[in-house]
């Protein structure tokens, strides 16, 4: 009885959505290595082949707890210890991989059970002690993305688009009664139109959406004068641009690149008008409002695109994180970013970095190895037992896949 009562307060854990009681856990990790021994000497070389996938050893119990135990004792439910045990055993023995909800490590995807032990005794009927070993299995691709995390990024993106739209409506004004404001406003809107056109010019689009993108760009270019005098229409047109990018570019990677084309828009080229006049104040406000809207919309869209990219190496993930962080720094250092937009961006950043950190654990690192003259195909066989990585190894080494020697780069998988 003591074990059952205590178990009700232990941390929950589940595999394939079947719950049991967590007691403790250990994690086995380290580095993958290849040990090369030198002939006629006691020297050896331990080559680092990258991070080893973690394995999770979990100890727990399967038993009735709380209301389950009370209802069973009173005979008000047909659920028994045997039913609960059999459901868990079925989940542990099912083929393929499943989702492990671990109280210490959160949600872990693509988890395979490599072994388990279930100990039962006549001295403790109704309580089964479990020892389970879980391994990550992602040979067929990246682990399933955490839909909750992606949903958080998408929601933050929607919030940024909505805030940017409302701020353009509120603060952008061409004020024809103020000398020079209208012309400067028209020039700024034209800059936005030109940036939209150039960013989407070479992007590979989804076939049935090509006309939609082309029409959007041409309408933006032709309506510059009208948009400069209608903040609501301008705000909606800019929102439409960023909403259209998400659904019309052929690949997620290309979508990320398109967003990057908008980064630091206006930050490096706009000149702050120094004389303290009403006209200069409004022109500066117009520029800052549009600059911040374009840059914030682009960054939030890039966060969402990064969450769906198929990364080959950790180095690629780190490179994209650097790009995103530099854009965030540029926005923070610019004039006039509002608290609501910045908060939404920071929410998206936190969710994106959390997701990319999960991806890093399942993605190859690029490592350097020393070799005599060898082809990429032979090197692929040497490290992976197949020639499937030969082309990628050649690309890592400046396309040279025929005769490589000295320090060459390979993947850590």
ROTI-74676 format. One record per residue (C-alpha): residue in three letters; x, y negated, z negated. Coordinates in nm, 2 decimals, padded with zeros to 4 digits. Each point is the difference from the previous one (the first is absolute). Layout:
// residues N
type,x,y,z
ala,X,Y,Z .
...
***
This chain:
// residues 413
type,x,y,z
unk,00.00,00.00,00.00 .
unk,00.29,-00.24,-00.08 .
unk,00.13,00.03,00.35 .
unk,-00.34,-00.07,00.15 .
unk,-00.06,-00.30,-00.21 .
unk,00.34,-00.15,00.07 .
unk,-00.03,00.08,00.37 .
unk,-00.30,-00.23,00.03 .
unk,00.24,-00.29,-00.06 .
unk,00.27,00.11,00.24 .
unk,00.07,-00.17,00.33 .
unk,-00.21,00.12,00.29 .
unk,00.17,00.18,00.30 .
unk,-00.16,00.16,00.30 .
unk,00.10,00.19,00.32 .
unk,-00.23,00.00,00.30 .
unk,-00.25,-00.18,-00.23 .
unk,-00.01,00.29,-00.25 .
unk,00.09,-00.13,-00.35 .
unk,00.20,00.16,-00.27 .
unk,00.18,-00.12,-00.31 .
unk,00.35,-00.15,00.02 .
unk,00.25,00.07,-00.27 .
unk,00.34,-00.08,00.14 .
unk,00.20,-00.02,00.33 .
unk,00.35,-00.01,00.14 .
unk,00.13,-00.12,00.33 .
unk,00.28,00.15,00.19 .
unk,00.18,-00.23,00.24 .
unk,00.34,-00.10,00.12 .
unk,00.20,-00.02,00.33 .
unk,00.02,00.23,00.29 .
unk,00.36,00.10,00.06 .
unk,00.21,00.21,00.24 .
unk,00.32,00.13,-00.16 .
unk,00.29,00.04,00.24 .
unk,00.31,00.19,-00.12 .
unk,00.35,-00.05,00.14 .
unk,00.20,00.30,00.10 .
unk,00.31,00.08,-00.22 .
unk,-00.07,-00.27,-00.25 .
unk,-00.22,-00.05,-00.31 .
unk,-00.15,-00.32,00.15 .
unk,-00.35,-00.03,00.12 .
unk,-00.24,-00.27,00.13 .
unk,-00.35,-00.05,-00.13 .
unk,-00.19,-00.17,00.28 .
unk,-00.30,-00.20,-00.12 .
unk,-00.30,00.08,00.23 .
unk,-00.24,-00.22,-00.17 .
unk,-00.27,00.02,-00.27 .
unk,-00.14,00.34,-00.09 .
unk,-00.38,00.03,-00.02 .
unk,-00.12,00.01,-00.35 .
unk,-00.17,00.31,-00.14 .
unk,-00.24,-00.03,-00.29 .
unk,-00.03,00.27,-00.27 .
unk,-00.32,-00.04,-00.21 .
unk,-00.11,00.17,-00.32 .
unk,-00.36,-00.01,-00.10 .
unk,-00.31,00.19,-00.11 .
unk,-00.32,00.10,00.16 .
unk,-00.28,00.01,-00.26 .
unk,-00.34,-00.15,-00.07 .
unk,00.02,-00.34,-00.17 .
unk,-00.24,-00.25,-00.15 .
unk,-00.36,00.03,00.12 .
unk,00.09,00.31,00.21 .
unk,00.10,00.19,-00.32 .
unk,-00.29,-00.12,-00.20 .
unk,-00.26,00.08,00.27 .
unk,00.15,00.34,00.05 .
unk,00.00,00.07,-00.37 .
unk,-00.37,-00.09,-00.02 .
unk,-00.08,00.20,00.31 .
unk,-00.14,-00.30,00.18 .
unk,00.23,00.04,00.31 .
unk,00.11,00.29,00.20 .
unk,00.35,-00.15,00.05 .
unk,00.26,00.23,-00.16 .
unk,00.37,00.01,-00.05 .
unk,00.02,00.27,00.27 .
unk,-00.18,-00.23,00.25 .
unk,00.24,-00.29,-00.06 .
unk,00.30,00.23,00.01 .
unk,-00.10,00.16,00.32 .
unk,-00.06,-00.34,00.17 .
unk,00.34,-00.12,-00.09 .
unk,00.17,00.33,00.11 .
unk,-00.18,-00.03,00.33 .
unk,00.13,-00.35,00.05 .
unk,00.36,00.10,-00.09 .
unk,-00.01,00.29,00.24 .
unk,-00.17,-00.18,00.29 .
unk,00.23,-00.04,00.31 .
unk,00.15,-00.33,00.11 .
unk,00.04,-00.31,-00.22 .
unk,-00.23,-00.20,-00.22 .
unk,-00.02,-00.31,-00.22 .
unk,00.16,00.01,-00.34 .
unk,-00.12,-00.27,-00.25 .
unk,00.29,-00.01,-00.25 .
unk,-00.04,-00.20,-00.32 .
unk,00.36,-00.12,00.01 .
unk,00.05,-00.05,00.38 .
unk,-00.34,-00.09,00.13 .
unk,-00.15,00.14,00.32 .
unk,00.24,00.23,00.19 .
unk,-00.10,00.12,00.35 .
unk,00.12,00.29,00.21 .
unk,00.07,00.21,-00.31 .
unk,00.04,00.38,00.03 .
unk,00.00,00.25,-00.28 .
unk,00.30,00.22,00.03 .
unk,-00.06,00.20,-00.32 .
unk,-00.22,00.02,-00.31 .
unk,-00.02,00.20,-00.31 .
unk,-00.32,00.05,-00.20 .
unk,00.04,00.14,-00.35 .
unk,-00.31,00.13,-00.18 .
unk,-00.02,00.19,-00.33 .
unk,-00.26,00.18,-00.21 .
unk,00.10,-00.22,-00.30 .
unk,-00.10,-00.32,00.19 .
unk,-00.30,00.10,00.21 .
unk,-00.12,-00.29,00.21 .
unk,00.33,-00.17,00.03 .
unk,00.25,00.06,00.29 .
unk,00.35,-00.15,00.00 .
unk,00.12,-00.11,00.34 .
unk,00.34,-00.06,00.14 .
unk,-00.01,-00.13,00.36 .
unk,00.26,-00.12,00.25 .
unk,-00.10,-00.25,00.26 .
unk,00.21,-00.09,00.30 .
unk,-00.05,-00.28,00.26 .
unk,-00.07,00.14,00.35 .
unk,00.00,-00.26,00.27 .
unk,00.17,00.18,00.29 .
unk,-00.30,-00.07,00.23 .
unk,00.02,-00.38,-00.06 .
unk,-00.03,-00.27,-00.26 .
unk,-00.21,00.08,-00.31 .
unk,-00.35,-00.12,00.02 .
unk,-00.02,-00.37,-00.09 .
unk,-00.17,-00.10,-00.32 .
unk,-00.33,-00.13,00.13 .
unk,-00.06,-00.20,-00.31 .
unk,00.33,-00.19,00.06 .
unk,-00.08,-00.07,00.36 .
unk,-00.35,-00.12,-00.10 .
unk,00.16,-00.24,-00.24 .
unk,00.22,-00.14,00.28 .
unk,-00.29,-00.03,00.23 .
unk,-00.21,-00.18,-00.26 .
unk,00.29,-00.25,-00.07 .
unk,00.03,-00.06,00.38 .
unk,-00.37,-00.08,00.02 .
unk,00.04,-00.24,-00.29 .
unk,00.29,-00.18,00.17 .
unk,-00.19,-00.04,00.33 .
unk,-00.31,-00.13,-00.18 .
unk,00.20,-00.25,-00.22 .
unk,00.20,-00.12,00.30 .
unk,-00.32,-00.05,00.20 .
unk,-00.17,-00.20,-00.27 .
unk,00.31,-00.22,-00.06 .
unk,00.02,-00.09,00.37 .
unk,-00.37,-00.10,-00.01 .
unk,00.06,-00.21,-00.31 .
unk,00.34,-00.17,00.06 .
unk,00.05,-00.02,00.38 .
unk,-00.13,-00.32,00.15 .
unk,00.10,-00.18,00.32 .
unk,-00.14,-00.33,-00.13 .
unk,-00.02,-00.20,00.34 .
unk,-00.04,-00.32,-00.20 .
unk,00.35,00.03,-00.13 .
unk,00.27,-00.09,00.25 .
unk,00.20,00.29,00.13 .
unk,-00.17,00.27,-00.21 .
unk,-00.21,00.14,00.28 .
unk,00.30,00.04,00.24 .
unk,00.21,00.17,-00.26 .
unk,-00.29,00.23,-00.09 .
unk,-00.04,00.09,00.36 .
unk,00.37,00.07,00.03 .
unk,-00.01,00.23,-00.30 .
unk,-00.29,00.20,00.12 .
unk,00.18,00.03,00.34 .
unk,00.30,00.14,-00.19 .
unk,-00.23,00.26,-00.16 .
unk,-00.14,00.09,00.34 .
unk,00.35,00.03,00.15 .
unk,00.11,00.23,-00.29 .
unk,-00.30,00.22,00.05 .
unk,00.07,00.03,00.37 .
unk,00.37,00.08,-00.04 .
unk,-00.05,00.24,-00.29 .
unk,-00.25,00.21,00.19 .
unk,00.16,-00.04,00.35 .
unk,00.21,00.32,-00.01 .
unk,-00.19,00.20,-00.26 .
unk,-00.12,00.34,00.13 .
unk,-00.37,00.00,-00.04 .
unk,-00.26,00.27,-00.04 .
unk,-00.13,00.06,00.36 .
unk,-00.36,-00.08,-00.05 .
unk,00.08,-00.32,-00.20 .
unk,00.23,-00.17,00.25 .
unk,-00.27,-00.23,00.13 .
unk,-00.10,-00.09,-00.35 .
unk,00.34,-00.12,-00.09 .
unk,00.05,-00.19,00.32 .
unk,-00.33,-00.17,-00.03 .
unk,00.07,-00.10,-00.35 .
unk,00.34,-00.15,00.09 .
unk,-00.13,-00.19,00.30 .
unk,-00.30,-00.14,-00.19 .
unk,00.23,-00.12,-00.28 .
unk,00.22,-00.18,00.26 .
unk,-00.29,-00.16,00.19 .
unk,-00.18,-00.11,-00.32 .
unk,00.28,-00.18,-00.17 .
unk,-00.16,-00.35,00.03 .
unk,-00.33,00.13,-00.12 .
unk,00.15,00.19,-00.29 .
unk,00.21,-00.29,-00.11 .
unk,-00.32,-00.19,-00.08 .
unk,-00.20,00.28,-00.15 .
unk,00.17,00.15,-00.31 .
unk,-00.27,00.27,-00.04 .
unk,00.05,00.13,00.35 .
unk,00.38,-00.02,-00.03 .
unk,-00.01,00.19,-00.33 .
unk,-00.21,00.27,00.15 .
unk,00.21,00.03,00.31 .
unk,00.32,00.05,-00.20 .
unk,-00.18,00.26,-00.21 .
unk,-00.11,00.18,00.31 .
unk,00.36,00.01,00.13 .
unk,00.13,00.19,-00.31 .
unk,-00.31,00.22,-00.01 .
unk,00.05,00.09,00.37 .
unk,00.37,00.09,-00.05 .
unk,-00.09,00.28,-00.24 .
unk,-00.22,00.18,00.25 .
unk,00.15,-00.06,00.34 .
unk,00.38,00.07,-00.02 .
unk,00.09,00.35,00.12 .
unk,00.21,00.10,-00.31 .
unk,00.03,-00.10,-00.36 .
unk,00.37,-00.07,00.05 .
unk,-00.08,-00.24,00.29 .
unk,-00.27,-00.16,-00.22 .
unk,00.27,-00.07,-00.26 .
unk,00.23,-00.15,00.26 .
unk,-00.28,-00.23,00.13 .
unk,-00.07,-00.13,-00.36 .
unk,00.37,-00.06,-00.04 .
unk,-00.01,-00.23,00.31 .
unk,-00.21,-00.24,-00.21 .
unk,00.24,00.00,-00.30 .
unk,00.12,-00.35,-00.11 .
unk,-00.23,-00.17,00.25 .
unk,00.06,-00.38,-00.03 .
unk,00.22,00.03,-00.31 .
unk,00.32,-00.07,00.19 .
unk,-00.13,-00.24,00.27 .
unk,-00.26,-00.23,-00.16 .
unk,00.13,-00.34,-00.12 .
unk,-00.15,-00.14,-00.31 .
unk,-00.13,-00.35,00.06 .
unk,00.15,-00.21,-00.28 .
unk,-00.19,-00.33,00.01 .
unk,-00.28,00.01,-00.25 .
unk,-00.29,-00.09,00.22 .
unk,-00.34,00.16,00.03 .
unk,00.08,00.12,00.36 .
unk,00.33,00.16,-00.10 .
unk,-00.16,00.16,-00.31 .
unk,-00.27,00.16,00.22 .
unk,00.24,00.11,00.27 .
unk,00.23,00.17,-00.26 .
unk,-00.30,00.16,-00.16 .
unk,-00.12,00.13,00.34 .
unk,00.35,00.15,00.07 .
unk,00.03,00.16,-00.34 .
unk,-00.35,00.14,00.01 .
unk,00.05,00.17,00.34 .
unk,00.36,00.11,-00.08 .
unk,-00.10,00.17,-00.32 .
unk,-00.31,00.16,00.16 .
unk,00.21,00.15,00.29 .
unk,00.28,00.12,-00.23 .
unk,-00.22,00.14,-00.27 .
unk,-00.23,00.18,00.25 .
unk,00.30,00.14,00.18 .
unk,00.16,00.13,-00.33 .
unk,-00.32,00.16,-00.13 .
unk,-00.05,00.17,00.34 .
unk,00.36,00.12,00.00 .
unk,-00.05,00.15,-00.35 .
unk,-00.29,00.20,00.14 .
unk,00.19,00.11,00.31 .
unk,00.30,00.11,-00.21 .
unk,-00.22,00.22,-00.21 .
unk,-00.09,00.20,00.32 .
unk,00.34,00.02,00.17 .
unk,00.17,00.33,00.06 .
unk,00.35,-00.05,-00.13 .
unk,00.28,00.23,00.10 .
unk,00.25,-00.11,-00.26 .
unk,00.02,-00.19,-00.33 .
unk,00.22,-00.25,00.17 .
unk,-00.29,-00.10,00.23 .
unk,-00.22,-00.04,-00.31 .
unk,00.26,-00.22,-00.17 .
unk,00.04,-00.21,00.31 .
unk,-00.38,-00.07,00.02 .
unk,-00.01,-00.08,-00.37 .
unk,00.28,-00.26,00.05 .
unk,-00.21,-00.16,00.28 .
unk,-00.31,-00.01,-00.21 .
unk,00.18,-00.14,-00.30 .
unk,00.17,-00.28,00.20 .
unk,-00.34,-00.10,00.14 .
unk,-00.14,-00.02,-00.35 .
unk,00.29,-00.21,-00.12 .
unk,-00.06,-00.24,00.30 .
unk,-00.36,-00.03,-00.09 .
unk,00.07,-00.07,-00.37 .
unk,00.26,-00.27,00.09 .
unk,-00.23,-00.17,00.25 .
unk,-00.23,-00.29,-00.08 .
unk,-00.36,00.05,-00.11 .
unk,-00.05,00.37,-00.04 .
unk,-00.31,00.04,-00.22 .
unk,-00.02,00.22,-00.31 .
unk,-00.28,00.22,00.14 .
unk,00.18,00.09,00.32 .
unk,00.33,00.06,-00.18 .
unk,-00.18,00.23,-00.25 .
unk,-00.15,00.20,00.28 .
unk,00.34,00.03,00.17 .
unk,00.16,00.12,-00.33 .
unk,-00.27,00.26,-00.05 .
unk,00.06,00.13,00.35 .
unk,00.38,-00.01,-00.06 .
unk,-00.03,00.20,-00.32 .
unk,-00.22,00.27,00.17 .
unk,00.22,00.02,00.31 .
unk,00.33,00.03,-00.20 .
unk,-00.16,00.28,-00.21 .
unk,-00.11,00.19,00.31 .
unk,00.34,-00.05,00.18 .
unk,00.18,00.12,-00.32 .
unk,-00.21,00.32,00.03 .
unk,00.10,00.03,00.36 .
unk,00.37,-00.03,-00.08 .
unk,-00.02,00.31,-00.22 .
unk,-00.12,00.20,00.31 .
unk,00.21,-00.17,00.27 .
unk,00.35,00.07,00.13 .
unk,00.30,-00.21,-00.10 .
unk,00.28,-00.06,00.25 .
unk,00.33,00.13,-00.12 .
unk,00.36,00.01,00.13 .
unk,00.19,00.32,00.06 .
unk,00.35,00.07,00.13 .
unk,00.03,00.24,00.29 .
unk,00.24,00.10,00.28 .
unk,-00.11,-00.04,00.36 .
unk,-00.36,00.13,00.02 .
unk,-00.31,-00.06,00.20 .
unk,-00.33,-00.13,-00.15 .
unk,-00.16,00.33,00.08 .
unk,00.26,00.21,-00.18 .
unk,-00.01,-00.24,-00.29 .
unk,-00.38,00.04,-00.02 .
unk,00.04,00.38,-00.01 .
unk,00.27,-00.03,-00.26 .
unk,-00.20,-00.20,-00.25 .
unk,-00.36,00.09,00.08 .
unk,00.01,00.34,00.18 .
unk,-00.17,-00.15,00.31 .
unk,00.07,-00.24,00.28 .
unk,-00.31,-00.20,-00.06 .
unk,00.19,-00.29,-00.17 .
unk,00.26,-00.03,00.28 .
unk,-00.16,-00.29,00.17 .
unk,-00.05,-00.19,-00.32 .
unk,00.36,00.07,-00.11 .
unk,00.12,-00.14,00.33 .
unk,-00.21,-00.32,-00.05 .
unk,00.14,-00.05,-00.35 .
unk,00.35,00.01,00.15 .
unk,-00.05,-00.26,00.28 .
unk,-00.14,00.25,00.24 .
unk,00.32,00.21,00.01 .
unk,-00.12,00.36,-00.02 .
unk,00.27,00.18,00.22 .
unk,00.32,-00.03,-00.20 .
unk,-00.01,-00.14,-00.35 .
unk,00.28,00.01,-00.25 .
unk,00.12,-00.16,-00.32 .
unk,-00.27,-00.17,-00.20 .
unk,-00.35,00.06,00.14 .
unk,-00.35,-00.05,-00.13 .
unk,-00.26,00.27,-00.05 .
unk,-00.33,00.03,-00.19 .
unk,-00.02,00.13,-00.35 .
unk,-00.29,00.24,00.06 .
***
